[in-house]
């Protein structure tokens, strides 16, 4: 069974959209899929799937009121797809204890499926990171905005530290060294993993070798969502450069997805976009992601070369250009057919301009805060 954890450093970037539609696409490709809503405390994946509000889920299972775990694994109307709802109405579900987490992981891994897709909550809590690290090739969904790309990097930074902590047992010298960094917040903010690993090698060479081996297998994948323009795809390169320089990891670009107003309509209709409009640019891009995962099945344990990783980013940029052309052609077709009036188009452009202006103000504010923080650092 291949585990596909899907996470994001920031909410609102379409993580659940990717999880739901990708699972359906994998099922249509003949793979047996289980989709689990692990956004504990804010579970709403059933709305995207169009599934009625579940009476039982992970929350009722962990509380002991659902009986066997199989009782919360639901069949769906989608081909080869089963669904495990999160059941967010149970108070405190977002902060499950280690024993509950281990029990849940054990049950999930015992399921009979080709793919286990995990829709994780946004953020960097220890539970989210542990679920993400169940696979060395988890997906991080982000968007081209400054805050989204920054949070994607910070999520991977926290995942790397969680990975390192797992390599050093408590009370080992390596663990004590990492704890000293954690207690000194400024050291973690300026974390440079190559230097940290070199120091860990000096204090705990035996466990250092374990940490290096685990790091070598950690190959997360990036999905850039909500593109407006082909140039947006270039934002992924900044995340890759930061990961290579500061985290000592290289990431793969799995693909790009354009923002599509049809998604909002599909969500309002409680129908996944891949079923609502399978020929849309967004749906076809999701099918492309699924095709890539299926094509990687025979190479699951083979690390990609540097050339292959670089090629994945070049391919994503070409896909962004191609999808943009398809999107413009679709708009022209709607205009010529009368399905979209000029007034509708003007209103859409105005709405997008409002979003762009909002993001511009947000970026200016963040730059101001960054410049102020740097200035305070120098004055100190």
N, C-alpha and C positions, 0 to 999 in steps of 0.2 A: 504494500500500500504506500502510495506517495503522498506525503503530507505537504499541503500548500497553505501555510499561515499567511494571512493578508493583514497588514498593519499600516498605520500611518502615524506620523508624529503629531498631526494636527487634525482636528475634526473638520468635516465639511468638504473633504477633497474627493469624495466619491468612492471610498473604500468598500462600503457595503454594496454599492452598485456593481463594482468589479467582482466582488465575491459571488453575488447571486447570479449574475449573467454569465460569468465564466464557468460556474458550476453547471448551469444549464447547457452551455456549449460543449463542455466535456461529456456530459451525459448523451447529447446528441451524436457525439463522435464514437459512441459505443462503450464508453467507460462507465463503470459503476461508481457513483459519486455519493458521498455523504457530506452535506454542508452543515456545519455547526455554528450557531450564533454564540460566540464567546465574548461579545461586547457586554459583559456582565454588568448589570446595573443600568443599562440603557438599551436593552434588546428590542430591536424593531425590524429585524430582517424579514420577518413574516410579512410585513407590509409591502416590501419590495417584491417578494415572491408571489404576493397575491394569495397567501394562505390565511385562512381564518385564524383569529386570535387563539393560540393553543391553550388548552386547559392545563397542560402539564409540560414541563421542560426541565432544563438543568437545575433550576432553583428548587422545584418540587422534588427532584431526584436527590439532591444534596440534603434536603430537609427530611428525607425519608418517607415522604407521603406519596411518592409516585411508584413505589415498588421497584421492580427490576428496571435497569437502564434501558432495556429494549422497549419499554413502554413509552419512552420519550423520543424514540427514533421513529419519525413519521414518514409514511409514503407520501409522495406528491403526484400531481398530474403531469409532471415533467418526466420525460424518458430517462430511466436509469438514475433518478435523483431521489435521495432520501434527505430528510431535514431534521436537525436537532435544535429546537427553539431554546432561547436563553431563559425565558420566564423572568423578566425584569421586575415583576411586582413583589418579589420576595425581598424584604429590607436587608441591606447589608451584603447582597450577593456580589457586589463589586469587590469586596474585600474577603474573599474566601480564604480559609486557613490552608497551610501547606498540606495537611492530611487530606483535605477535601480536594485540593488541586491534584494531588497524586492519584486519588481515587478516580477523579474525572478523566485524567490523562489515560489511566489504565483502561478504563471502559471505552474511551474513544479509539484507542489503538487496537482494541480487540475486535472492532467492527470489520465485517467482511466487505471490502470495497477496493476499488483501484485507486481512488483519490479521496483523501480526507481534506476538505477545504475548511479552514478556520477563519471566520470573520472576527477579528480581534477589535477591542476597543482602542480609541485613540489615546496617545500618551505613552508614558514609560514606567508604569508601575511594575513591580517585580513579577506579578502574575502574567501580565501581558508579555513581558520579555521572555519569561520561561516558556509560554506557549509558542512564541515566535521562534525560539531556539530549538523547538522540537524538530525543525528541519534546518539544514545548512543553507537552503536556497529559498528562504521566505521572500514574499513579495512586499515591497514598501510602495504604497500608492502616495503620490504627491501631486502638486499642481505648480504652475509656473510662477506663482506669486512668491515674493521674497520670504514671507512668513512660512509658507508651506515648504519651500526648499530648505530653509534653515531648520525647520522642525524635522524634516526627513533626515537630515544629517545628524541632528541631535538624537533622534531615535536610534540610529545606527551606532552612534557613539555609546549610548547607554547599553545597547545590545552587546557591544564589544566588551565593555566592562563587566557585564553580567557573565559573559563567556569566560573572561579571565578569572573572575571570582570562583566559578565552578571548577577551574583547573587547580586551585590551591585549597586544600582542606583547611578547616578552621584550626587555628593555633599553629599552622605552619608558618615559616618565615616569610614566604611569599604572600600569604594571606595578611599577615601583620603589616607588611609593606603596603599592600593595597588599602588596608584600613587607615593607615597613616595619611595616605593621599585623600581618602574620602573625608576624613575629619578636617583636612585643610582644604576648604572649598576653593581657594584660589588655584591650588595645584590641579584640581580636576577641571576647572574652567580652561586652563591652558594645557590640558592633557595632550601629550605627544607620545602615542603608543610605542613607537620604536625605542624611545628613550626609557619608557617604563619597562618594556620587555628586557632591555639591556640591564637595567638595575635589578629586575627580578632574577635574571640569570646569575647575577653575582650572589644574591642572598639565598636562592633556592633553585640550584641548577637542575635538580631532578624533576621537580614539578614544572619548571620553566619549559622543559622539553614537551611536556604534556600540553601546556598552554599554546606553544608554537604550533603543535600538531593540530590542535582544535582550530586555531586561527586560520591555518592553511585550508581547512575544509569549509570555512565560513564564506559562502559566495552568494550574498543576497542579491535579489533582482529588483529593478526599479520599473515602475509603471508611471508614466507622466500623463496625468488626466487633465481635463478641462482646458485643452489648448484652444487658443483663438487664432493663432497665426503660426506658420511654420517655424518662425524664429524662436517661438516658445520652447521648442524641442531642445534648443541649445542650453537651456537652463540646467538640464541634466548633467552636462559636462562639469558644471561648477560643483555639483554634489560629488561626482566621481573624483575630481581633483582633490577635494577636501578629504575624502575617504582614503585616498592613496597616500596623501602627505601626512595626515595627522592620525589616522586610525590603522594604517598599515594593511588595509584591505582593498580589494578591487571589486567593483560591482558590475553587474551585467544589466543592460537596458533591455527589458522584455518588450517594450512597445509604448505607443502613444494613443491617446483617446481625445477626440475633440469634444468641446462643449456642444451640447445639442438640446435645443428647446423641447424636442420631442420627449426627452427623458422626463421632464417635469410633467408632461401630459400623461406619459405612461405610468409614472409614480402615482399621479392622482387617480388613475384608473386601476391601481393595484395590479399592474401588468408589467413584467420585466420588458425592457426595451427590445431585447432580443426576440421576444414573442410579439410585442406590439408592432414593431417595424423592423423585421429581420434584414431588410435590404438597406437600411439606413447606414450612413457612414460609421456611426458609433457602433452599431451591431456588428458590422463587418470587421471593425477593428477588434472587437471582443472575440469574434471567431478566430482572428489572426493570433491573438494571445493563446487561445486554446490549442490551435494548431502547433504553435511553438512548443508548448508544454508536452504535447503528445510526441512531437518529433524528438524531444530530448529524452524520452523514456529509456532508450537503449544506452544513453550516455550519462545516466544519472550520477554515477560515481566518478566520472572522468572530469577533472578540473579543466576549465577552458583556458586556452593559451592567451597571452597578452593580445595577440593579433585578433583572436576570436572575440575577446571582450571589447576591443576597440571597434571591431566590425559590428558589434551589436548596437553601438551608439551611432555609427554611420548609417546602419540600416534604419534605425528609428528616425533619423533626420530625413531620409528618403521617404519613409512612410508618412511623415508629417507633410511633406510636399505633395505627395500623391493624394492623401486624404483631403487636403485643403482644396486641391483641384476638383475632387469629386464633390466636395461640399458646395463649392461655387456653382458647379454644373447643376447640382440639385436645386439650388435657389433659382437659377435661370429657368430651369424646367417648370418650377412652380409659378414663376412670374408669367411665362409664356402660356401656361395652361389656365391661368386665372385663379388657381387655388391659393395663390399668395398675391395680394394686391400691393401696389406701390406704398400705400399707407401702412400696411403691415410691416413692410420692409423698413420703412422710415422709423416706425415705432421700435422695431427690434434693434436698429442701429442706435437709437437714442438710449434704449435700455442698456446696451452694451457700453456706450460711452459713459453713462452714469457709473457703471461698475468700474470702468477703467479709471475715471476720475477719483473714485473712492479708493482704489488700490494705490493710485499715485500719491494721494494724501497719506495713506497708511505707510507707504515706503518712505516718504519724506519725514514722517514722525519717527520711524525706526532709525533712519540715518541721523536724525538729531540726537536721539537717545544714545546711539553708538558713539557719535562724536563727543558727546558730553562725558560718557563713561571713559573714553580714551583720555580726554583732558583731565579728568579727576585722577586717573591712574598716573599720569605724568606728574601732576602737582603733588601727589602723595610721595 
